[in-house]
């Protein structure tokens, strides 16, 4: 039986719409997978990474309120230098996709050697949402950090206190107002500080055991 007239046009439109939605979903899935693959390879100039977001996009942490923080793409930014230095691994598992608003939400994890060395091998977890524009580039990102994440600042307190006594100039340059200053140079400085602190702690324990 042939279907003709308005019904045929309606079914054709629905078929094209479904195909279009499936293609959009597939494209978003592929773009996200390629982005995180490039990130884990520190291939920041790869188009799969560099063109994933708009050159300037907005980022929120916690809740999407206010104007957000403007992020300007830079393949050699301080944080990307930090990623390389600490062998960062980043994963994203899609949990929900809204094709009407082009919003993708998923479970995000970040694990680096820095996390492991300060006692949080599980790294950091967050629910991350990406909002894409019509060209399927990310225009907005929301990081809703897991409240169960350990606090890096709390874990490194003893080390920071030791450094303020034993290497105050170093710690003042790499940890300003309880904030990290990420780049290659400071990553190397943190590694030296960790090593010096560990040696000092081990020496102190041995001396204490002799008493």
Backbone bond lengths (Angstrom), bond angles and torsions (degrees), N, CA, C in turn:
res aa  C-N    CA-C-N  psi(-1)  N-CA   C-N-CA  omega(-1)  CA-C   N-CA-C  phi
1 X - - - 1.463 - - 1.529 109.46 -
2 X 1.300 115.29 127.51 1.450 120.43 179.25 1.525 110.42 -86.24
3 X 1.333 114.06 137.82 1.477 119.37 176.08 1.512 107.54 -102.40
4 X 1.318 116.06 124.60 1.451 120.27 -177.31 1.525 110.30 -129.22
5 X 1.305 114.05 171.79 1.450 120.18 174.16 1.516 113.56 75.00
6 X 1.364 116.80 -155.70 1.466 122.81 -175.87 1.532 113.24 -56.18
7 X 1.324 118.01 -36.27 1.463 120.60 -179.22 1.526 110.59 -63.66
8 X 1.330 115.38 -40.97 1.464 119.69 178.89 1.529 110.56 -62.19
9 X 1.336 115.64 -44.92 1.461 120.03 179.82 1.521 111.50 -63.31
10 X 1.351 115.67 -38.59 1.463 119.68 179.01 1.525 111.05 -64.58
11 X 1.324 116.69 -46.22 1.463 120.51 179.52 1.525 111.39 -64.00
12 X 1.332 115.33 -38.32 1.462 119.59 177.94 1.524 110.28 -62.85
13 X 1.349 115.89 -44.08 1.465 120.47 179.95 1.531 111.06 -62.66
14 X 1.347 115.64 -42.66 1.465 119.87 179.25 1.525 110.69 -63.83
15 X 1.330 116.05 -40.13 1.463 120.04 179.34 1.515 111.84 -63.66
16 X 1.333 115.75 -44.05 1.460 120.00 178.87 1.523 111.29 -65.35
17 X 1.346 115.62 -37.37 1.466 120.52 179.62 1.529 110.66 -64.54
18 X 1.331 115.71 -44.38 1.470 120.19 179.72 1.525 110.90 -63.93
19 X 1.324 115.88 -41.59 1.463 119.80 178.31 1.518 110.99 -63.20
20 X 1.335 115.08 -40.99 1.457 120.33 179.40 1.521 111.21 -63.71
21 X 1.345 117.38 -42.91 1.457 121.31 179.25 1.526 111.26 -63.86
22 X 1.337 115.76 -43.47 1.457 119.51 179.64 1.523 111.21 -63.17
23 X 1.338 116.32 -38.56 1.454 120.27 179.65 1.523 110.57 -67.65
24 X 1.341 117.08 -40.85 1.464 121.13 177.86 1.524 110.41 -62.43
25 X 1.329 116.23 -44.57 1.460 120.64 179.03 1.530 110.78 -60.53
26 X 1.332 115.83 -45.54 1.456 120.20 180.00 1.525 111.30 -62.76
27 X 1.333 116.24 -42.23 1.465 120.80 -179.75 1.526 110.85 -62.97
28 X 1.325 116.77 -44.26 1.467 120.42 179.40 1.526 110.92 -63.00
29 X 1.310 116.74 -43.41 1.469 120.62 179.07 1.529 110.60 -60.84
30 X 1.327 116.14 -43.35 1.472 120.59 -178.92 1.527 111.11 -67.66
31 X 1.333 117.23 -40.42 1.459 120.94 -179.69 1.529 110.63 -64.26
32 X 1.329 116.67 -42.40 1.466 120.77 -179.42 1.524 110.80 -66.27
33 X 1.327 116.45 -43.71 1.463 120.17 179.09 1.530 111.00 -62.31
34 X 1.329 117.03 -43.88 1.466 121.42 -179.44 1.526 110.89 -66.52
35 X 1.322 116.57 -36.41 1.464 121.47 179.76 1.526 110.62 -62.41
36 X 1.324 116.53 -48.97 1.461 119.39 -177.38 1.528 111.52 -72.88
37 X 1.319 118.04 -29.82 1.463 120.58 174.04 1.524 110.09 -63.17
38 X 1.326 116.87 -45.69 1.464 121.21 178.73 1.523 111.17 -64.50
39 X 1.340 116.34 -39.07 1.464 120.84 179.78 1.530 109.77 -61.57
40 X 1.322 117.00 -46.49 1.461 120.58 -178.55 1.522 112.81 -68.49
41 X 1.326 116.79 -19.42 1.470 121.16 175.69 1.529 110.86 -95.58
42 X 1.335 117.29 0.42 1.475 123.69 -178.25 1.527 111.18 56.56
43 X 1.324 114.99 32.81 1.465 121.90 -179.76 1.530 107.54 -95.52
44 X 1.331 115.32 68.72 1.458 120.34 -169.74 1.524 114.44 -73.90
45 X 1.320 117.02 -12.82 1.467 119.44 177.49 1.521 111.41 -97.76
46 X 1.319 117.09 -0.50 1.457 121.31 174.63 1.528 108.81 -65.17
47 X 1.328 119.18 132.64 1.468 120.32 179.38 1.525 113.58 -53.27
48 X 1.341 116.70 -31.31 1.463 119.94 178.96 1.519 110.99 -62.05
49 X 1.337 116.36 -28.21 1.472 120.51 177.17 1.524 111.08 -95.51
50 X 1.328 115.96 -53.41 1.462 120.04 -172.33 1.519 113.55 -65.79
51 X 1.343 117.97 -27.30 1.458 120.59 -177.93 1.528 112.47 -102.88
52 X 1.321 116.96 7.76 1.465 120.35 179.26 1.526 110.86 -66.56
53 X 1.337 115.42 -41.07 1.457 120.59 178.91 1.527 109.63 -111.43
54 X 1.324 114.91 162.14 1.455 119.23 170.88 1.523 108.92 -63.17
55 X 1.322 117.42 156.11 1.467 120.52 179.72 1.521 111.15 -56.52
56 X 1.317 116.17 -34.59 1.467 120.68 172.32 1.525 107.26 -127.67
57 X 1.324 115.53 117.35 1.459 120.89 178.49 1.525 108.74 -126.21
58 X 1.324 116.79 173.73 1.460 121.15 -178.27 1.525 110.16 -111.93
59 X 1.333 115.72 141.97 1.461 121.53 -179.08 1.528 109.57 -127.78
60 X 1.329 115.01 138.65 1.461 121.73 173.16 1.523 108.71 -122.54
61 X 1.323 116.74 150.84 1.456 122.71 173.37 1.526 108.09 -122.98
62 X 1.331 116.12 129.11 1.464 120.26 -179.86 1.509 111.68 93.52
63 X 1.320 116.42 -81.88 1.463 121.77 179.12 1.530 109.65 -132.76
64 X 1.298 115.76 154.36 1.456 120.27 -178.05 1.526 109.20 -87.97
65 X 1.313 114.99 78.12 1.450 121.73 178.60 1.523 109.69 -126.12
66 X 1.309 115.97 149.11 1.452 119.72 -179.90 1.523 112.00 77.94
67 X 1.315 115.45 -165.10 1.462 120.77 -174.40 1.514 113.50 -84.44
68 X 1.317 117.69 -12.80 1.459 120.11 -178.32 1.519 111.86 79.65
69 X 1.322 114.92 174.83 1.464 121.63 179.96 1.527 108.33 -102.86
70 X 1.312 116.21 126.09 1.465 119.35 -179.77 1.523 109.51 -76.57
71 X 1.322 115.37 126.01 1.461 121.60 179.83 1.521 109.16 -110.09
72 X 1.318 116.81 121.89 1.465 122.28 179.77 1.522 108.24 -103.41
73 X 1.324 117.47 124.91 1.462 120.83 -176.42 1.513 111.45 -65.38
74 X 1.329 115.18 130.29 1.459 122.62 176.82 1.521 107.20 -146.53
75 X 1.353 118.64 111.07 1.464 121.04 -174.84 1.523 113.91 -64.91
76 X 1.338 117.58 -11.49 1.463 120.47 -179.54 1.527 111.31 -125.17
77 X 1.316 115.92 32.89 1.463 119.74 -179.30 1.524 110.54 -65.47
78 X 1.339 115.39 166.11 1.456 120.85 -179.97 1.514 113.13 -57.23
79 X 1.342 116.98 -42.51 1.462 119.88 -178.85 1.521 111.63 -68.04
80 X 1.336 117.74 -33.43 1.459 119.95 178.29 1.522 110.41 -71.12
81 X 1.331 117.09 -34.26 1.460 121.03 172.85 1.532 109.86 -63.11
82 X 1.315 115.66 -40.38 1.470 121.62 178.50 1.533 110.06 -63.68
83 X 1.329 117.07 -43.38 1.472 121.83 178.38 1.523 110.59 -55.07
84 X 1.329 116.11 -48.43 1.461 120.43 -179.01 1.526 111.02 -63.26
85 X 1.322 115.99 -44.75 1.464 120.88 -174.53 1.520 112.77 -63.77
86 X 1.342 116.48 -31.55 1.460 120.36 -174.86 1.528 112.85 -109.00
87 X 1.330 117.02 16.69 1.473 120.73 175.87 1.526 112.22 51.52
88 X 1.303 116.17 50.04 1.461 120.66 -178.11 1.519 113.30 -65.23
89 X 1.330 115.25 143.66 1.461 122.10 174.58 1.521 107.95 -124.46
90 X 1.337 116.99 131.69 1.461 121.56 -173.09 1.524 109.44 -130.48
91 X 1.330 116.28 129.28 1.459 120.30 -179.23 1.524 110.05 -126.97
92 X 1.314 115.13 153.40 1.460 121.33 179.21 1.522 108.08 -146.78
93 X 1.323 116.48 118.51 1.457 122.03 178.84 1.526 109.16 -111.53
94 X 1.331 116.37 115.22 1.459 121.21 -177.41 1.533 110.35 -61.85
95 X 1.331 115.23 130.18 1.464 121.42 177.89 1.525 112.13 -111.37
96 X 1.319 116.08 -32.39 1.466 120.08 -175.99 1.524 109.89 -153.25
97 X 1.331 115.95 140.95 1.461 120.64 178.29 1.519 109.10 -135.29
98 X 1.328 115.95 120.96 1.461 122.20 178.19 1.530 107.44 -109.09
99 X 1.316 116.41 104.03 1.465 120.15 -175.53 1.525 112.69 -74.94
100 X 1.330 117.33 -19.86 1.464 119.67 177.86 1.527 110.73 -67.83
101 X 1.335 116.04 -43.23 1.467 120.21 -179.56 1.521 112.04 -100.48
102 X 1.354 116.87 0.88 1.461 122.94 -176.99 1.530 110.84 52.71
103 X 1.333 114.89 47.44 1.462 122.53 178.84 1.524 108.85 -111.20
104 X 1.341 115.33 130.75 1.460 121.13 177.32 1.525 108.15 -123.04
105 X 1.323 116.44 126.96 1.457 122.32 -179.13 1.522 109.37 -119.19
106 X 1.321 115.97 139.68 1.454 118.90 -179.34 1.514 112.85 -157.30
107 X 1.340 115.42 173.12 1.463 122.97 178.60 1.527 108.97 -89.30
108 X 1.316 116.13 123.27 1.462 123.18 -175.79 1.527 109.82 -113.27
109 X 1.331 116.49 137.43 1.460 120.59 173.01 1.523 109.97 -131.62
110 X 1.319 115.10 146.50 1.471 122.55 178.89 1.523 107.65 -133.04
111 X 1.331 116.38 119.23 1.459 121.26 179.49 1.522 108.39 -129.72
112 X 1.324 116.82 125.13 1.461 121.51 178.74 1.533 109.28 -128.36
113 X 1.333 115.40 166.18 1.460 119.57 175.90 1.525 110.73 -62.41
114 X 1.313 116.76 -29.72 1.468 119.99 176.89 1.529 110.10 -61.27
115 X 1.338 115.94 -47.60 1.464 119.63 177.62 1.525 110.84 -56.90
116 X 1.328 116.17 -46.28 1.462 120.80 -177.03 1.524 111.36 -61.43
117 X 1.334 116.29 -41.78 1.454 120.17 -175.10 1.525 113.35 -72.69
118 X 1.332 117.83 -23.04 1.462 118.77 179.26 1.528 112.00 -97.13
119 X 1.335 117.11 2.95 1.459 119.72 173.80 1.512 116.05 100.27
120 X 1.318 117.57 25.42 1.469 119.50 174.18 1.531 109.15 -134.24
121 X 1.353 116.13 71.16 1.466 120.59 -177.31 1.514 114.02 -62.63
122 X 1.345 116.29 -18.74 1.467 119.94 178.07 1.524 111.69 -77.77
123 X 1.325 117.30 -10.57 1.454 121.86 178.63 1.520 113.35 70.03
124 X 1.316 115.54 -147.82 1.462 122.71 -179.18 1.523 109.68 -118.23
125 X 1.337 115.94 142.96 1.456 121.47 178.81 1.520 110.56 -123.26
126 X 1.310 115.69 150.25 1.470 120.54 178.56 1.522 109.00 -156.60
127 X 1.319 115.03 157.09 1.461 120.63 165.69 1.518 106.20 -95.29
128 X 1.316 116.44 119.59 1.467 120.82 -175.25 1.524 109.80 -113.65
129 X 1.323 115.28 134.97 1.468 121.29 176.68 1.522 109.25 -118.08
130 X 1.325 115.39 132.73 1.463 122.15 174.15 1.519 108.67 -111.17
131 X 1.337 116.84 135.03 1.463 122.04 170.96 1.524 107.50 -111.04
132 X 1.325 116.29 123.81 1.464 122.11 -177.84 1.523 110.57 -100.31
133 X 1.331 115.96 152.82 1.464 119.40 172.93 1.526 109.00 -89.78
134 X 1.322 117.25 -173.91 1.471 120.81 -176.15 1.527 112.58 -67.02
135 X 1.334 116.74 -20.54 1.461 120.69 176.24 1.524 111.59 -88.90
136 X 1.333 116.00 7.56 1.470 123.34 179.49 1.529 112.15 61.04
137 X 1.333 114.90 42.20 1.459 122.12 169.24 1.528 108.20 -114.68
138 X 1.330 115.74 142.97 1.465 119.90 -177.69 1.529 110.15 -69.15
139 X 1.330 115.24 126.63 1.462 119.86 177.29 1.526 111.22 -107.30
140 X 1.355 116.75 -24.52 1.461 121.11 -178.44 1.531 109.68 -144.01
141 X 1.340 115.95 144.57 1.467 121.60 178.89 1.517 109.55 -137.08
142 X 1.321 115.99 136.73 1.468 121.90 176.80 1.521 109.12 -122.16
143 X 1.352 115.75 123.84 1.459 122.03 173.52 1.524 108.56 -103.71
144 X 1.330 116.62 111.23 1.465 121.73 175.00 1.526 106.41 -102.39
145 X 1.334 116.37 94.84 1.458 121.00 -172.63 1.517 111.43 -70.45
146 X 1.315 115.59 140.82 1.467 122.62 179.96 1.528 108.86 -64.78
147 X 1.339 118.49 123.58 1.467 120.57 179.80 1.526 112.96 -63.52
148 X 1.330 117.13 -15.43 1.466 120.36 179.38 1.529 112.60 -86.15
149 X 1.335 117.36 -2.58 1.463 119.52 176.23 1.527 110.13 -59.71
150 X 1.331 116.06 139.21 1.465 118.97 173.38 1.529 108.83 -69.20
151 X 1.304 116.45 154.98 1.459 121.30 179.26 1.527 110.26 -90.85
152 X 1.327 116.63 116.90 1.463 119.72 176.90 1.516 110.91 -60.23
153 X 1.333 115.62 -39.55 1.461 119.64 -177.65 1.520 111.44 -61.96
154 X 1.339 117.07 -37.24 1.461 120.49 178.67 1.525 110.44 -70.37
155 X 1.330 116.79 -40.89 1.459 120.48 -176.63 1.527 112.65 -67.02
156 X 1.326 117.46 -32.19 1.467 118.77 -177.62 1.526 112.79 -95.18
157 X 1.333 117.39 3.89 1.469 119.98 -179.74 1.524 113.16 -53.17
158 X 1.358 118.37 -48.22 1.472 117.99 -179.93 1.526 112.52 -60.47
159 X 1.328 116.74 -38.70 1.456 120.51 179.33 1.522 111.33 -66.68
160 X 1.329 116.12 -42.38 1.468 120.44 179.69 1.524 110.15 -64.46
161 X 1.333 116.65 -42.10 1.477 120.72 179.17 1.526 110.13 -62.31
162 X 1.340 116.46 -41.99 1.476 120.29 178.01 1.525 110.47 -63.52
163 X 1.334 116.63 -42.98 1.464 120.92 -177.80 1.527 111.62 -65.53
164 X 1.320 117.51 -34.74 1.463 120.04 -179.84 1.520 111.54 -64.00
165 X 1.323 116.48 -25.33 1.465 121.60 178.33 1.523 111.03 -90.33
166 X 1.342 116.19 -40.33 1.459 120.81 -171.15 1.525 115.31 -100.55
167 X 1.313 117.49 -21.70 1.474 120.84 179.72 1.525 108.61 -153.67
168 X 1.312 115.52 62.08 1.471 120.96 -172.55 1.517 113.09 -62.42
169 X 1.327 117.54 -36.38 1.462 120.22 -178.53 1.524 110.53 -64.95
170 X 1.320 116.35 -41.01 1.458 120.63 -179.94 1.519 111.35 -63.27
171 X 1.316 117.09 -51.83 1.467 120.16 -175.58 1.522 111.13 -65.77
172 X 1.315 117.62 -30.98 1.466 120.33 178.72 1.527 111.32 -67.53
173 X 1.322 116.68 -27.08 1.466 120.37 -179.12 1.520 113.63 -86.52
174 X 1.338 116.88 -25.07 1.470 118.74 -173.83 1.524 113.48 -111.10
175 X 1.326 116.97 -3.61 1.469 119.17 -178.81 1.524 108.13 -146.81
176 X 1.315 114.79 80.92 1.457 121.18 -174.21 1.519 111.54 -91.63
177 X 1.299 116.46 123.40 1.470 122.09 177.13 1.536 110.90 49.77
178 X 1.319 115.69 47.58 1.467 122.44 179.59 1.526 112.60 62.45
179 X 1.320 117.17 25.26 1.464 120.26 178.50 1.525 110.65 -125.92
180 X 1.315 116.52 141.84 1.460 120.45 179.09 1.523 110.40 -77.19
181 X 1.317 115.13 149.14 1.457 121.63 174.34 1.521 105.74 -114.59
182 X 1.347 118.31 92.58 1.463 121.13 -169.57 1.527 113.87 -82.62
183 X 1.321 115.95 131.13 1.460 124.46 168.79 1.534 107.51 -177.09
184 X 1.329 116.96 176.48 1.458 120.65 -178.93 1.526 111.74 -58.54
185 X 1.333 115.49 -47.72 1.460 121.02 -175.38 1.524 111.11 -60.53
186 X 1.313 116.78 -45.65 1.456 119.39 -177.16 1.528 112.26 -73.79
187 X 1.323 116.80 -27.69 1.470 119.43 174.14 1.527 109.51 -63.47
188 X 1.329 116.52 -42.50 1.472 119.97 177.29 1.518 110.44 -63.68
189 X 1.328 116.38 -39.00 1.470 120.23 179.49 1.529 110.95 -64.93
190 X 1.348 116.93 -39.24 1.456 120.51 177.51 1.524 111.05 -64.42
191 X 1.325 116.70 -39.03 1.466 119.97 179.01 1.523 110.59 -63.82
192 X 1.319 116.84 -41.21 1.466 120.62 177.48 1.528 110.28 -64.96
193 X 1.323 116.05 -43.54 1.460 120.39 -179.88 1.524 110.96 -61.50
194 X 1.335 116.03 -44.55 1.469 119.91 178.44 1.521 111.46 -59.93
195 X 1.341 115.97 -42.81 1.460 120.35 -179.44 1.529 110.92 -65.57
196 X 1.337 116.57 -44.99 1.469 120.93 179.51 1.525 110.90 -62.74
197 X 1.319 116.01 -41.81 1.470 120.50 -179.92 1.527 110.76 -65.24
198 X 1.320 116.58 -42.06 1.464 120.29 179.70 1.530 110.92 -62.99
199 X 1.341 116.61 -43.72 1.463 120.36 179.08 1.522 111.10 -63.40
200 X 1.337 116.32 -42.76 1.457 120.45 179.97 1.524 110.96 -64.43
201 X 1.331 116.32 -39.94 1.462 121.14 179.72 1.523 111.30 -66.45
202 X 1.336 115.75 -42.91 1.462 119.86 178.89 1.526 111.02 -64.85
203 X 1.339 117.24 -41.18 1.457 121.19 178.20 1.518 111.06 -62.84
204 X 1.339 116.15 -41.86 1.453 121.09 179.67 1.531 111.14 -63.48
205 X 1.316 116.96 -40.27 1.457 121.21 179.62 1.527 110.96 -65.39
206 X 1.346 116.71 -42.32 1.449 120.70 179.98 1.522 111.47 -64.14
207 X 1.335 115.87 -40.88 1.473 120.50 179.08 1.518 110.30 -65.87
208 X 1.326 115.84 -37.44 1.458 120.14 179.31 1.534 111.12 -67.41
209 X 1.342 116.68 -36.99 1.461 120.56 -179.47 1.523 112.06 -69.02
210 X 1.346 117.01 -27.26 1.464 120.90 -179.00 1.528 111.64 -73.43
211 X 1.323 115.86 -23.40 1.474 119.29 -177.23 1.517 111.32 -73.79
